[in-house]
Amino acid sequence: MHGRTRRTFLGLGVGVAGALAGCLGGDPAGPDDTGTPTPNDGSGATDTPNRGTSASSLSFNRADRLRRVDAPFPQLDAEDHYLALLTADDHAAAFPTERFRNEDATAFLGETDFSQAALFVVHDRWSSSVPDLELRDVTVEGSTVSLTAEYPGEGGTDDVTTDTMLVRVRTDGPSVSAAEATIHPQYGDSIRLSTEDEDATTTTSG
């Protein structure tokens, strides 16, 4: 199966994950600044305000594999990952939400107010059903919004599926136009993705 199971792919990780949080530097924190994200509904979404940047995330698996679409929003179609940044209603309308195969994910995108927020789509085409990608940090600097995510734990399952994370980030002030994601796998080096990089993903240590 493409020569890898989640166990090995997680070593490659997919950047943006779970406990969506905060701002330049530092670990994400919950409302009590403990670093624990607070669930905001029963669908697996989390809502974690931190140091001026507010974000919420939703992780799910078994979506159809996402690829570049003919639409006017920043996106990266890399070997095993897809990354997109939606910043306007027409971006959301052009996105193929039917490929999520997940009602909560479609609703999450549909509930986004693009006058106040942007939406990340981070998609791993080779993953296992557990664990899901978790968001660790969000920063907005100038026109770029950056995410850090990881696959927690030490092992995955042998089944191969897709893993997807949606991240809604509040963007008061100048509009954002670029997205970056760093994914920490369970094993091996991290992966960095950028909508400004039309080449392959860059594997980095750490």
Backbone hydrogen bonds in HBPLUS format (Angstrom, degrees):
<---DONOR---> <-ACCEPTOR-->    atom                        ^
c    i                          cat <-CA-CA->   ^        H-A-AA   ^      H-
h    n   atom  resd res      DA  || num        DHA   H-A  angle D-A-AA Bond
n    s   type  num  typ     dist DA aas  dist angle  dist       angle   num
A0004-ARG N   A0001-MET O   3.05 MM   3  5.99 176.0  2.05 127.4 127.6     1
A0008-THR N   A0005-THR O   3.05 MM   3  5.39 122.9  2.39 103.1 115.7     2
A0009-PHE N   A0005-THR O   2.78 MM   4  5.99 170.0  1.79 159.9 163.4     3
A0010-LEU N   A0006-ARG O   2.62 MM   4  5.35 158.4  1.66 144.0 149.8     4
A0011-GLY N   A0008-THR O   3.02 MM   3  5.31 140.4  2.18 100.1 111.7     5
A0012-LEU N   A0009-PHE O   2.34 MM   3  5.07 149.0  1.43 120.3 131.7     6
A0013-GLY N   A0009-PHE O   2.99 MM   4  6.42 137.9  2.17 136.6 148.9     7
A0186-GLN N   A0010-LEU O   2.70 MM 176  5.18 119.7  2.06 105.1 118.8     8
A0149-ALA N   A0015-GLY O   2.16 MM 134  4.55 100.4  1.75 165.3 165.7     9
A0020-LEU N   A0018-GLY O   2.66 MM   2  5.52 125.1  1.95 119.4 101.7    10
A0138-VAL N   A0021-ALA O   2.41 MM 117  5.31 105.5  1.95 125.7 146.1    11
A0033-ASP N   A0030-GLY O   2.73 MM   3  4.98 160.8  1.77 120.3 122.8    12
A0047-ASP N   A0038-THR O   3.06 MM   9  5.71 168.0  2.08 148.4 151.1    13
A0046-THR N   A0057-SER O   2.93 MM  11  5.40 144.3  2.06 142.1 153.3    14
A0057-SER N   A0046-THR O   2.93 MM  11  5.40 144.4  2.06 140.3 151.6    15
A0048-THR N   A0055-ALA O   3.02 MM   7  5.88 158.4  2.07 170.3 175.9    16
A0050-ASN N   A0053-THR O   3.14 MM   3  5.60 153.4  2.22 137.0 145.2    17
A0053-THR N   A0050-ASN O   3.03 MM   3  5.60 163.9  2.06 134.2 132.2    18
A0170-ARG N   A0054-SER O   2.81 MM 116  5.40 173.5  1.82 174.8 173.0    19
A0056-SER N   A0168-ARG O   2.89 MM 112  5.22 148.3  1.99 142.0 152.4    20
A0168-ARG N   A0056-SER O   2.74 MM 112  5.22 161.5  1.78 161.3 166.5    21
A0058-LEU N   A0166-LEU O   2.87 MM 108  5.20 147.1  1.98 148.0 155.5    22
A0166-LEU N   A0058-LEU O   2.85 MM 108  5.20 163.7  1.87 151.9 156.4    23
A0060-PHE N   A0164-THR O   2.95 MM 104  5.48 157.5  2.00 155.9 161.3    24
A0164-THR N   A0060-PHE O   2.83 MM 104  5.48 166.1  1.85 175.2 179.4    25
A0062-ARG N   A0162-THR O   3.11 MM 100  5.11 145.7  2.23 130.6 134.2    26
A0064-ASP N   A0099-ARG O   2.85 MM  35  5.08 148.4  1.95 158.6 163.9    27
A0071-ALA N   A0069-VAL O   2.97 MM   2  5.66 117.6  2.37 111.6  94.8    28
A0085-LEU N   A0074-PRO O   2.98 MM  11  5.52 152.7  2.05 160.4 158.5    29
A0076-LEU N   A0083-LEU O   2.69 MM   7  5.04 152.2  1.76 150.8 157.2    30
A0083-LEU N   A0076-LEU O   2.94 MM   7  5.04 157.5  1.99 144.9 150.8    31
A0078-ALA N   A0081-HIS O   2.90 MM   3  5.16 146.8  2.02 153.1 161.3    32
A0125-ARG N   A0080-ASP O   2.86 MM  45  5.28 173.6  1.86 154.8 155.7    33
A0082-TYR N   A0123-HIS O   2.92 MM  41  4.99 149.2  2.01 138.5 144.5    34
A0123-HIS N   A0082-TYR O   2.86 MM  41  4.99 152.1  1.94 160.8 161.8    35
A0084-ALA N   A0121-VAL O   2.98 MM  37  5.05 148.8  2.08 140.5 147.8    36
A0121-VAL N   A0084-ALA O   2.95 MM  37  5.05 149.2  2.04 146.1 145.2    37
A0086-LEU N   A0119-LEU O   2.83 MM  33  5.06 173.0  1.84 154.3 155.3    38
A0119-LEU N   A0086-LEU O   2.86 MM  33  5.06 164.1  1.89 150.8 155.9    39
A0091-HIS N   A0088-ALA O   3.02 MM   3  5.21 129.9  2.28 100.4 114.1    40
A0092-ALA N   A0088-ALA O   3.17 MM   4  6.63 156.8  2.23 151.6 157.2    41
A0093-ALA N   A0089-ASP O   2.93 MM   4  6.22 155.3  1.99 149.3 156.6    42
A0094-ALA N   A0090-ASP O   3.10 MM   4  6.14 138.3  2.28 132.4 141.9    43
A0094-ALA N   A0091-HIS O   3.14 MM   3  5.19 127.4  2.43  95.1 108.7    44
A0095-PHE N   A0092-ALA O   3.23 MM   3  5.24 148.1  2.33  98.1 107.4    45
A0097-THR N   A0095-PHE O   2.87 MM   2  5.73 129.0  2.14 113.0  97.4    46
A0099-ARG N   A0096-PRO O   2.98 MM   3  5.85 163.8  2.01 124.7 129.5    47
A0100-PHE N   A0097-THR O   2.96 MM   3  5.41 158.5  2.01 112.3 119.1    48
A0106-THR N   A0102-ASN O   3.11 MM   4  6.44 160.1  2.16 152.5 158.0    49
A0107-ALA N   A0103-GLU O   2.94 MM   4  6.13 159.9  1.98 150.0 155.5    50
A0108-PHE N   A0104-ASP O   2.86 MM   4  6.01 152.4  1.93 143.9 152.0    51
A0109-LEU N   A0105-ALA O   3.08 MM   4  6.35 160.3  2.12 151.4 154.6    52
A0110-GLY N   A0106-THR O   2.97 MM   4  6.15 161.8  2.01 145.1 151.0    53
A0111-GLU N   A0107-ALA O   2.86 MM   4  5.99 137.6  2.04 149.6 159.1    54
A0112-THR N   A0109-LEU O   3.14 MM   3  5.47 163.5  2.17 112.5 117.4    55
A0116-GLN N   A0113-ASP O   3.00 MM   3  5.76 164.6  2.02 121.6 126.7    56
A0117-ALA N   A0113-ASP O   2.98 MM   4  5.96 130.9  2.23 141.8 155.1    57
A0171-THR N   A0116-GLN O   2.89 MM  55  5.78 165.9  1.91 137.0 141.6    58
A0118-ALA N   A0169-VAL O   2.90 MM  51  5.38 154.2  1.97 148.7 155.3    59
A0169-VAL N   A0118-ALA O   2.88 MM  51  5.38 164.7  1.90 156.1 161.3    60
A0120-PHE N   A0167-VAL O   2.73 MM  47  4.89 166.5  1.75 148.4 151.4    61
A0167-VAL N   A0120-PHE O   3.12 MM  47  4.89 157.6  2.17 126.6 132.2    62
A0122-VAL N   A0165-MET O   2.91 MM  43  5.16 167.3  1.92 158.3 161.6    63
A0165-MET N   A0122-VAL O   2.80 MM  43  5.16 158.1  1.85 153.2 159.5    64
A0124-ASP N   A0163-ASP O   2.75 MM  39  5.07 170.2  1.76 163.0 166.1    65
A0163-ASP N   A0124-ASP O   2.97 MM  39  5.07 157.8  2.02 142.2 149.5    66
A0127-SER N   A0161-THR O   2.85 MM  34  5.17 151.8  1.93 147.3 147.4    67
A0161-THR N   A0127-SER O   2.52 MM  34  5.17 160.3  1.56 140.9 147.9    68
A0134-GLU N   A0150-GLU O   2.83 MM  16  5.39 161.1  1.87 150.0 156.5    69
A0150-GLU N   A0134-GLU O   2.84 MM  16  5.39 154.6  1.90 150.2 158.6    70
A0136-ARG N   A0148-THR O   2.72 MM  12  5.43 167.9  1.74 155.8 154.7    71
A0137-ASP N   A0148-THR O   3.20 MM  11  5.02 149.3  2.30 138.4 136.8    72
A0148-THR N   A0137-ASP O   2.89 MM  11  5.02 147.5  1.99 147.3 146.0    73
A0139-THR N   A0146-SER O   2.86 MM   7  5.19 157.6  1.91 149.4 155.0    74
A0146-SER N   A0139-THR O   2.77 MM   7  5.19 163.5  1.80 153.6 159.5    75
A0141-GLU N   A0144-THR O   2.91 MM   3  5.48 169.5  1.92 169.9 169.1    76
A0144-THR N   A0141-GLU O   3.12 MM   3  5.48 165.1  2.14 129.2 131.0    77
A0177-SER N   A0143-SER O   2.73 MM  34  5.43 162.7  1.76 146.1 146.4    78
A0178-ALA N   A0143-SER O   3.18 MM  35  6.37 140.7  2.34 160.1 158.4    79
A0145-VAL N   A0178-ALA O   3.08 MM  33  6.47 163.3  2.11 156.1 156.5    80
A0180-GLU N   A0145-VAL O   3.04 MM  35  6.40 150.8  2.13 152.8 155.9    81
A0147-LEU N   A0180-GLU O   2.92 MM  33  6.27 151.1  2.00 141.7 150.3    82
A0182-THR N   A0147-LEU O   2.90 MM  35  6.24 151.0  1.98 144.8 154.0    83
A0149-ALA N   A0182-THR O   2.85 MM  33  6.26 161.2  1.89 166.6 172.1    84
A0184-HIS N   A0149-ALA O   2.79 MM  35  6.18 159.6  1.83 144.2 150.8    85
A0151-TYR N   A0184-HIS O   3.06 MM  33  6.52 150.7  2.14 167.9 171.2    86
A0195-THR N   A0179-ALA O   2.95 MM  16  5.53 160.0  1.99 157.7 162.7    87
A0181-ALA N   A0193-LEU O   2.84 MM  12  5.05 157.7  1.89 142.2 145.8    88
A0193-LEU N   A0181-ALA O   2.74 MM  12  5.05 161.3  1.78 153.8 160.1    89
A0183-ILE N   A0191-ILE O   2.78 MM   8  5.17 164.0  1.81 154.9 160.5    90
A0191-ILE N   A0183-ILE O   2.97 MM   8  5.17 156.9  2.03 143.0 150.3    91
A0190-SER N   A0204-THR O   2.90 MM  14  5.47 118.9  2.29 156.6 170.4    92
A0204-THR N   A0190-SER O   3.00 MM  14  5.47 160.4  2.04 148.2 153.6    93
A0192-ARG N   A0202-THR O   3.21 MM  10  5.71 164.1  2.24 158.5 163.4    94
A0197-ASP N   A0194-SER O   3.10 MM   3  5.33 164.6  2.13 110.0 113.5    95
